[in-house]
Amino acid sequence: MSKPASDTWSPSQRSAWWYQKFAATTCHLVAGTFGRVRTLNAPPPIADDKPLIIASNHPSWWDPMVGLVALLRYFPDRPAFVPIDPEGMNQHPIFPRVGFFPVAPNTARGARSLLRHGRAALETPGGLIWITPEGRFVDPGQRPLHLKPGTAALATRVPNATLLPATLDYRFGPNPRPDARILFGQPIEANNREPADVHEQLADNLTASLDRLAATPDDDPAWTTIFAPPDSITRRYYRLIKAYLSDPRAYDLMHLNGDAAHD
């Protein structure tokens, strides 16, 4: 009988080539769904040789994809890793190649896998993990935050690790499609600290960042657009929507033909 994916995973399975292909596909999906990806701030400078854990809230299925857009903008040269339910790994064999590693949620085995695989990923030169310590989808307005302890435990077990809070939400603004919005918090140094202290500081930091994100209007000059679909893609989607509203059969033909006659 073959071993579970959680027993056989290694950071060496990640392929830079496959990661680039996956990133290109992700950007295409984000471009087709969102009007913009915007940030209120850039993350502070963090030495490339420091292990980095980015801990974010988890309001949507889109979070890892929007997170990847942010990683491409701010940490393009770091090898990125993301924990995921082993069931997802089994359904998509490519996932280990692009940096996903298996962690069974809400189990002692999963907690051990997070510490073991997370440490291995962060010991990769320049290694970075994007993690959602809430462990489930949670409305960004819900208070108090309930974070699982594994993120803080991992951060305190990796020498010189930095924990960077990140908050996300999604909002309709002046465009027909929603904006994805990101705010980075203040880095947390976890070296030689108790996990409970780091856990509490992370929860406080994420809460303050979520409150600020929700209170910042769309026209605030601090916003920076880090990703927006090319005009040609935007025009294509508008044409598809218009075609569907006027005649669903025309929409089907445009969709199947790639809208080639109109580009």
N, C-alpha and C positions, 0 to 999 in steps of 0.2 A: 504494500500500500504506500502511495506517495505521501511525502510529508506535507503538512499544511504550509501555505505560502508564508505564514508568519515565522516558520522555522527556517525557511530557505532563502529569505530575502537578504540582499547585500547591496550596499551603495554602488558597488561595481557594476550592477545591472543597468544603472542609468547610462544613457547614451546621449551625448551632446547633439548628435545628428537628429535623433528621434525627438529630443526636446525642442529643437528648432522647428521641426515639422509640426509638432503639436502646438507650439506657440503660434505658428502661422494660422493654423486652423482655428485656434481659440480667438485670435484677433479678428478673423473673418466672422465668427459667430457673434462676438461682441459688437462689431461694426453693424451687423444686421439687426441688432436688438436695441442698442442704446444710441441716443443722440450724441452723448459725450461721456467720457470718464474724466472727472475733475477732482482736484485735490486742493485742500485749504493750505497745505504746507508740504514741503519736501521733507523727507526724513533727515535728521541731523547726520553729520558725517560719522561713520562708523568704520574703524580700521578693517581692511579687507581680510586680515588674518584672524579676526575675532569671530568665534562661532556666533551666529545670529538666529534668534527665534522671533519671528513676527507672529504675535498673538492677536487675532481679530475676533470681533463679534460675528454672529452667523445668522443674518436675517434672510438669506436667500440661497437657492440652488446656484445662483450665478457667482457667489462669493469667490470660489477658487479661480474662476476665469477672469473676473475683474482684478483679483489679486495678482494673477499672472501678468496682466497688462502693467500693473504698477511695478512688478519685479523687473520687467523688461525695460522700464523707464529708469528706475533708480538703482537696480542691482543687476545689470545685464551680464556681468562676468562671474557671478556667484552660481555654483551649482545648487539648484533649489530642490527641496524635497517636501512632500506633503503626505501626512498620514491619511489613510482611507480605510473604510470597512473592507475586510478581506473578500466579502461577496462581490464588491465592485472590481477587485483585482481579478477574481475568477471570471467575471463577465467580459473583461477587457484586458487581454493578455499583454497589450502594449503598455499598460500603466507602469510596470516596473521600469520600463525603458525611459520613461519621461520623468521619473523621480517620485512616483507614489510608492508608499510602503504600507504594509498591512497592520492595522491596529483594530482588534475587535472591540466595539464599544461596550461599556458597562460590564466588563469582565475583569477578573484578576489577571487572566492571561493577556488581555489587551493592555493592561497597565504595565505589565512586564515587557511586552513588545514595544510599547512606546519608549520606555527607558532604554531598552537595548538597541532598537533600531534608530531611535532618535539620536542617541549618543554616537552611534556609528556614522550617521549622516553628518552630524556636526563636527566630527573628527576628520571628515573629508576637507582638504584645503579649501577655505572660502565657503564652507558648507552653510546653508541657510535652510530653515524650516518655516513654512507657513502653517499655522495651526489655529483651530477654532476651539478654545477651551470650554465654550458652552456645551459642545458636544451634540447639539441639536439646533433646529431652526428656532430662533427667538425673535420676536418683534423688537426692533431697536429702542422702542419706548418703554419696554418692561423694566421695572425696578422692584427690588434690587437685582443685580446680576448674580446668577448662580454659575460659577465657574467650577469645572472639575479640577482636582488638585494636581493632575499629571503634568501640566505645563510648567508650573512652578517647581515641581519635583525634578523635572528634566533639567531646567535651567540651573538649578543649584548643584547638579551632578556633573556638569560639563565645565571644566576649568575655563575661566575668563569669558563665559558666555554672556551675551547681551540680550535682553528681552525687550523687544520694540512693540508697544501696543499700536494697533491700527483699528480704526472704526470705519464701518461702511454703512451707507444707506442708499436708497433709491427714491428718486422724486421726479415727478413731472414738472417741467419748467416751461420755457418759451418754445420748445420744440415738440413736434408730434410724438416723439419717442422719449422715454425717460432718461434722466441723467443717473449715472452711477457716481457716488460721491465718497471721497476718502479723506480721513484726517489721521495723521500720525501723532501719537502721543510722545511723552518724554521717555527716553531709554531707561531701562531698569538694569542695574548691574547686580547680578545674582551671586557673584563669587563670595564664598565664605559666609553665606547667610542661611537662615532657617527657611525652609520651604513655605511655612505658614506666613512669614513676614512678606516674602515675595508674592505669594498668592494674594494677600490683602492689598498690597500696593498695586498689583496688576488690576484687581477689581476696581479700586478707586480711580486709577488712571483711565481705564476704559469707560467708566461711568461719566467722568468729567468730559472726556472727549466726545462721547455720544451726545451729552447735553449741549456741548458747543456746536457740534455738527447740526443738530436739529434746530438750533436757534439762529444759524447763519443764513441770511437770505441769499437767493440765487444771484442777486446783483452786487454782492459784496466784492470789492476789488481784489480781495485776497485769493479768490478762486483762480486756479490755473487749469486749463484744459490740457491733459496729457495724452488724450487719445480721442479722435473723432473719425468717423467713416469718411472716406474720400467722397467728393461731390458726386462722382459717377455712381457710387453705390447708393447714396442717398436718393438720387434721381431715379435709379432703377426700382427701389422699393416703393417710392411714391407712385411710379407708373403701374407697378403690380397691384397696389392697393386700389388705384383708380380703375384699373381694368376689371378687377374683381367686383367692385361696386356697380360697374356698368354692365358687365356681362361675365359671369363666372367661367363660361367656356373660353372666353378670350384670355382670362387669367391663366387657365390651365395650359393653353397653347404657349403663352409667353413664358410661363414657368418651365415647361418642358424644353422649350427651345433656347433657354438661357437669355431670352430677351435680346438675341444677337442682332436682330434687325433694327433695334432701337439705340444701340450703343455707338 
